[in-house]
């Protein structure tokens, strides 16, 4: 990265961060940003938004309220009563009519909200609620995805929501270059599989930030770009000149209490050398995660491992596999080492 490009990237990041101060942002938009970025300065606001959402009852449990709780649940910040409020809200939403006189309700096109609801369903881990919400979203989610006026960044979120629900609609993640940052942000957050990333998505993420005016982006779109940029910069190679590494320049978030316990159980060495699947195959580790951290499903463990990888700057599972393959190719090419 040249000095000029470093300056331009820093300028783009600053422009995106200024968008976080927009006074017209909704509570859901603020919760979405806190969930995506996981930064210490947003932690108190996130907790406040979740607490306020959990206190709402009956008709006050609107779609955006439930989506806010969903983001809180995926981040592991809900307590027992708040999880109960989430479950009540999910049941209430699943009973709503998506159409009135043939016209779709506003929530049908709310991609950020739909992803929050889907994350809440997965975090709640209640089979009956999952079935009810899947039946409900089946009535409108694919139509929302296919709408002519839907943008590809909306479709990325719709596809991610569909994956969280078990892919009943089989929605695909758009492969287009203009949403490389969306794919990067969602993979970094653990809601899309590593396979959703194209090889050039990291470079394209920075290219988008350098070539598009950040002020023209919708606020949630801007936050997604910011999250993608921070992830790419944290995981980039050291900056030329040896002054500092891009990883150390990233703004990492803090781990929740449970995620910190998981980090202690797994350990730095395993995060750097093993994929999530390999970690979960370790009988002793998995037993401790169940007993000490109350992680009882593979999906919950994977989400937790992905959160820790992103927050602590560890390589993704895909990167671990690539590094191992590169080492193996080098060994095969050079032959086994000979003892002296």
C-alpha positions as CSV (number, residue, x, y, z in Angstrom):
1,X,0.0,0.0,0.0
2,X,1.5,3.4,-1.1
3,X,1.5,6.5,1.1
4,X,-1.1,8.0,-1.2
5,X,-3.4,5.0,-1.0
6,X,-3.0,4.8,2.7
7,X,-4.1,8.5,3.0
8,X,-7.1,7.9,0.7
9,X,-8.2,4.8,2.7
10,X,-7.9,6.7,6.0
11,X,-9.9,9.5,4.4
12,X,-12.6,7.1,3.3
13,X,-12.7,5.5,6.8
14,X,-13.1,8.9,8.4
15,X,-16.0,9.8,6.0
16,X,-17.8,6.5,6.9
17,X,-17.3,7.1,10.6
18,X,-18.8,10.5,10.3
19,X,-22.0,8.8,9.1
20,X,-22.3,7.1,12.5
21,X,-23.1,10.5,14.0
22,X,-26.2,11.0,11.7
23,X,-28.9,12.2,14.1
24,X,-31.7,10.6,11.9
25,X,-30.6,7.0,12.4
26,X,-33.2,4.6,13.7
27,X,-32.7,2.5,16.8
28,X,-32.4,-0.6,14.6
29,X,-29.8,1.1,12.4
30,X,-27.8,1.9,15.5
31,X,-28.1,-1.6,16.8
32,X,-27.1,-3.0,13.4
33,X,-23.9,-0.8,13.5
34,X,-23.0,-1.9,17.0
35,X,-23.5,-5.5,16.0
36,X,-21.4,-5.2,12.9
37,X,-18.5,-3.2,14.4
38,X,-18.3,-4.6,18.0
39,X,-16.3,-1.7,19.1
40,X,-15.9,-0.8,22.8
41,X,-17.3,2.7,22.4
42,X,-20.6,1.2,21.0
43,X,-21.0,-1.4,23.7
44,X,-23.0,0.8,26.1
45,X,-25.3,2.0,23.4
46,X,-25.9,-1.5,22.2
47,X,-26.8,-2.7,25.7
48,X,-29.1,0.3,26.1
49,X,-30.9,-0.3,22.8
50,X,-31.3,-4.0,23.6
51,X,-32.7,-3.3,27.1
52,X,-35.2,-0.8,25.8
53,X,-36.3,-3.2,23.1
54,X,-36.8,-6.0,25.7
55,X,-39.0,-3.8,27.9
56,X,-41.6,-3.4,25.1
57,X,-44.7,-5.5,25.4
58,X,-47.6,-6.4,23.2
59,X,-48.1,-4.1,20.2
60,X,-45.0,-2.2,21.1
61,X,-43.0,-5.3,20.0
62,X,-42.9,-4.2,16.4
63,X,-40.7,-5.6,13.7
64,X,-37.7,-3.4,14.3
65,X,-37.8,-4.1,18.0
66,X,-37.6,-7.8,17.5
67,X,-34.8,-7.4,14.9
68,X,-32.9,-5.3,17.5
69,X,-33.2,-8.1,20.0
70,X,-32.1,-10.6,17.3
71,X,-28.8,-8.7,16.8
72,X,-28.3,-8.6,20.5
73,X,-29.0,-12.3,20.8
74,X,-26.5,-13.2,18.1
75,X,-23.9,-11.0,19.8
76,X,-24.5,-12.9,23.1
77,X,-25.5,-9.8,25.1
78,X,-29.1,-10.9,26.1
79,X,-29.9,-12.1,29.6
80,X,-32.6,-14.7,30.4
81,X,-35.6,-12.3,30.5
82,X,-34.4,-10.6,27.3
83,X,-34.2,-13.9,25.5
84,X,-37.8,-14.6,26.6
85,X,-38.8,-11.2,25.2
86,X,-37.1,-12.1,21.9
87,X,-39.0,-15.4,21.7
88,X,-42.3,-13.7,22.4
89,X,-41.6,-11.1,19.8
90,X,-40.6,-13.7,17.2
91,X,-43.9,-15.5,17.7
92,X,-45.8,-12.3,17.4
93,X,-44.0,-11.4,14.1
94,X,-44.7,-14.9,12.7
95,X,-48.4,-14.2,13.1
96,X,-48.4,-11.0,11.1
97,X,-49.8,-10.8,7.6
98,X,-47.1,-9.9,5.0
99,X,-49.6,-8.4,2.6
100,X,-52.6,-6.1,3.0
101,X,-54.9,-6.0,-0.1
102,X,-52.1,-7.5,-2.1
103,X,-49.6,-4.8,-1.1
104,X,-46.5,-6.0,0.8
105,X,-46.0,-4.6,4.3
106,X,-43.0,-2.3,4.8
107,X,-41.1,-5.0,6.8
108,X,-41.0,-7.3,3.7
109,X,-38.4,-5.0,2.1
110,X,-36.5,-4.2,5.4
111,X,-33.4,-6.2,4.7
112,X,-31.6,-5.1,7.9
113,X,-34.6,-6.0,9.9
114,X,-35.1,-9.4,8.3
115,X,-31.5,-10.4,8.9
116,X,-31.9,-9.4,12.6
117,X,-35.1,-11.5,12.9
118,X,-33.4,-14.5,11.3
119,X,-30.4,-14.2,13.6
120,X,-32.7,-14.0,16.5
121,X,-34.5,-17.2,15.4
122,X,-31.2,-19.0,15.1
123,X,-29.9,-17.7,18.5
124,X,-33.2,-18.6,20.2
125,X,-32.8,-22.3,19.1
126,X,-36.4,-23.1,19.5
127,X,-37.7,-25.6,17.0
128,X,-41.3,-24.5,17.1
129,X,-40.4,-20.8,16.7
130,X,-38.0,-21.7,13.8
131,X,-40.8,-23.5,12.0
132,X,-43.3,-20.7,12.5
133,X,-40.9,-18.0,11.3
134,X,-39.7,-20.1,8.3
135,X,-43.4,-20.6,7.2
136,X,-43.9,-16.8,7.6
137,X,-40.9,-15.7,5.7
138,X,-41.6,-18.3,2.9
139,X,-44.6,-16.1,2.1
140,X,-42.6,-13.0,1.2
141,X,-38.8,-13.4,1.4
142,X,-38.2,-14.7,-2.2
143,X,-40.6,-12.1,-3.6
144,X,-38.7,-9.4,-1.8
145,X,-35.4,-10.8,-3.1
146,X,-36.7,-10.9,-6.7
147,X,-38.3,-7.4,-6.7
148,X,-37.0,-5.3,-9.5
149,X,-36.2,-2.3,-7.2
150,X,-34.3,-4.5,-4.7
151,X,-30.6,-3.6,-4.8
152,X,-27.9,-6.2,-4.6
153,X,-26.8,-5.1,-1.1
154,X,-30.4,-5.9,0.0
155,X,-30.2,-9.3,-1.7
156,X,-27.0,-10.0,0.2
157,X,-28.8,-9.5,3.4
158,X,-31.9,-11.4,2.3
159,X,-29.6,-14.4,1.3
160,X,-27.8,-14.2,4.6
161,X,-31.1,-14.3,6.5
162,X,-32.2,-17.2,4.4
163,X,-29.0,-19.1,5.3
164,X,-29.6,-18.4,9.0
165,X,-33.1,-20.0,8.7
166,X,-31.6,-23.1,7.0
167,X,-31.9,-21.9,3.4
168,X,-35.5,-22.8,2.8
169,X,-35.7,-20.3,-0.1
170,X,-32.2,-21.2,-1.5
171,X,-31.4,-17.5,-2.1
172,X,-28.0,-16.9,-3.6
173,X,-25.5,-14.3,-2.6
174,X,-25.0,-11.8,-5.5
175,X,-21.5,-12.3,-6.9
176,X,-21.2,-8.8,-8.4
177,X,-18.2,-6.6,-7.7
178,X,-20.2,-3.6,-6.3
179,X,-21.2,-5.7,-3.3
180,X,-17.8,-7.2,-2.5
181,X,-17.7,-5.2,0.7
182,X,-21.1,-6.6,1.7
183,X,-19.8,-10.2,1.3
184,X,-16.7,-9.3,3.2
185,X,-18.6,-7.8,6.1
186,X,-21.0,-10.6,6.4
187,X,-18.4,-13.3,6.2
188,X,-16.3,-11.5,8.8
189,X,-19.4,-11.3,11.0
190,X,-20.0,-15.1,10.5
191,X,-23.4,-15.0,8.9
192,X,-22.1,-16.1,5.5
193,X,-19.8,-19.0,4.8
194,X,-16.3,-18.2,3.7
195,X,-17.1,-19.7,0.3
196,X,-19.2,-16.5,-0.4
197,X,-16.0,-14.5,-0.8
198,X,-14.4,-14.1,-4.2
199,X,-10.6,-14.1,-4.2
200,X,-10.4,-10.4,-5.1
201,X,-13.1,-9.2,-2.6
202,X,-10.6,-7.7,-0.2
203,X,-9.0,-5.6,-2.8
204,X,-12.4,-4.7,-4.3
205,X,-13.6,-3.6,-0.9
206,X,-10.9,-1.0,-0.6
207,X,-11.3,0.0,-4.3
208,X,-15.0,0.7,-3.7
209,X,-14.2,2.9,-0.7
210,X,-11.7,4.8,-2.7
211,X,-13.9,5.4,-5.8
212,X,-17.4,5.9,-4.4
213,X,-18.5,8.9,-2.4
214,X,-19.4,7.7,1.1
215,X,-21.9,10.5,1.7
216,X,-24.1,9.1,-1.0
217,X,-24.6,5.7,0.6
218,X,-27.6,4.8,2.7
219,X,-26.5,4.8,6.3
220,X,-26.8,1.0,6.8
221,X,-24.9,0.4,3.5
222,X,-22.2,2.8,4.8
223,X,-21.9,0.9,8.0
224,X,-21.5,-2.4,6.1
225,X,-18.7,-0.8,4.0
226,X,-17.0,0.5,7.2
227,X,-17.1,-3.0,8.8
228,X,-15.7,-4.6,5.7
229,X,-12.9,-2.0,5.5
230,X,-11.9,-2.5,9.1
231,X,-11.8,-6.3,8.6
232,X,-9.7,-6.1,5.5
233,X,-7.3,-3.6,7.0
234,X,-6.9,-5.7,10.2
235,X,-6.1,-8.8,8.1
236,X,-3.9,-7.1,5.5
237,X,-0.1,-7.6,5.1
238,X,2.2,-5.2,7.0
239,X,2.4,-1.7,5.6
240,X,5.5,-0.9,3.6
241,X,8.2,0.8,5.6
242,X,7.7,-1.3,8.7
243,X,6.0,1.5,10.7
244,X,3.0,-0.6,11.7
245,X,0.9,-3.4,10.5
246,X,-2.6,-3.0,9.1
247,X,-3.8,-5.6,11.6
248,X,-2.6,-3.5,14.5
249,X,-4.2,-0.4,13.0
250,X,-7.6,-2.1,13.0
251,X,-10.2,-1.1,15.6
252,X,-11.0,-4.4,17.4
253,X,-13.9,-4.9,19.6
254,X,-14.0,-6.5,23.1
255,X,-15.3,-10.0,23.7
256,X,-18.5,-10.7,25.7
257,X,-18.1,-12.6,28.9
258,X,-19.1,-15.9,27.3
259,X,-16.9,-15.3,24.2
260,X,-14.0,-14.6,26.5
261,X,-14.6,-17.9,28.2
262,X,-14.7,-19.7,24.8
263,X,-11.5,-18.0,23.8
264,X,-9.8,-19.2,27.0
265,X,-11.0,-22.8,26.4
266,X,-9.9,-22.9,22.7
267,X,-6.7,-20.9,23.0
268,X,-4.7,-18.7,20.6
269,X,-2.8,-21.6,19.1
270,X,-5.8,-23.5,17.9
271,X,-7.4,-20.3,16.4
272,X,-4.3,-19.7,14.4
273,X,-3.7,-23.3,13.2
274,X,-7.1,-25.0,13.0
275,X,-10.3,-24.4,11.2
276,X,-13.6,-24.1,13.1
277,X,-14.6,-27.6,11.9
278,X,-11.3,-29.0,13.3
279,X,-11.7,-27.2,16.6
280,X,-15.2,-28.6,17.0
281,X,-14.0,-32.2,16.3
282,X,-11.7,-31.9,19.4
283,X,-13.7,-34.0,21.9
284,X,-12.1,-32.3,25.0
285,X,-12.7,-28.8,23.7
286,X,-16.2,-29.5,22.6
287,X,-17.0,-31.0,26.0
288,X,-15.7,-28.0,27.8
289,X,-17.6,-25.6,25.6
290,X,-20.8,-27.4,26.4
291,X,-20.1,-27.7,30.2
292,X,-18.4,-24.3,30.9
293,X,-19.9,-22.0,28.2
294,X,-23.3,-23.6,27.7
295,X,-22.8,-23.9,23.9
296,X,-24.9,-27.0,23.0
297,X,-25.2,-26.8,19.2
298,X,-22.6,-26.8,16.4
299,X,-24.1,-23.7,14.9
300,X,-23.8,-21.7,18.1
301,X,-20.2,-22.8,18.6
302,X,-19.3,-21.8,15.0
303,X,-20.9,-18.4,15.3
304,X,-19.0,-17.9,18.6
305,X,-15.7,-19.0,17.0
306,X,-16.3,-16.6,14.0
307,X,-17.0,-13.7,16.4
308,X,-13.8,-14.3,18.3
309,X,-11.7,-14.7,15.0
310,X,-13.0,-11.3,13.8
311,X,-12.7,-9.5,17.1
312,X,-9.2,-10.8,17.9
313,X,-7.9,-10.7,14.4
314,X,-7.4,-14.4,14.0
315,X,-7.5,-15.9,10.4
316,X,-10.8,-17.2,9.2
317,X,-11.1,-21.0,8.6
318,X,-10.7,-20.4,4.9
319,X,-7.4,-18.6,5.5
320,X,-6.1,-21.3,7.8
321,X,-6.8,-23.9,5.0
322,X,-5.0,-21.7,2.4
323,X,-1.9,-21.2,4.5
324,X,-1.7,-25.0,5.2
325,X,-2.1,-25.8,1.5
326,X,0.7,-23.3,0.7
327,X,3.0,-24.9,3.3
328,X,2.3,-28.4,1.9
329,X,3.0,-27.3,-1.7
330,X,6.3,-25.8,-0.5
331,X,7.2,-29.0,1.3
332,X,6.4,-31.1,-1.8
333,X,8.3,-28.8,-4.1
334,X,11.4,-28.7,-1.9
335,X,11.3,-32.3,-0.7
336,X,11.5,-33.4,3.0
337,X,14.1,-31.8,5.1
338,X,17.2,-33.9,5.6
339,X,18.7,-34.3,9.0
340,X,22.3,-33.2,9.3
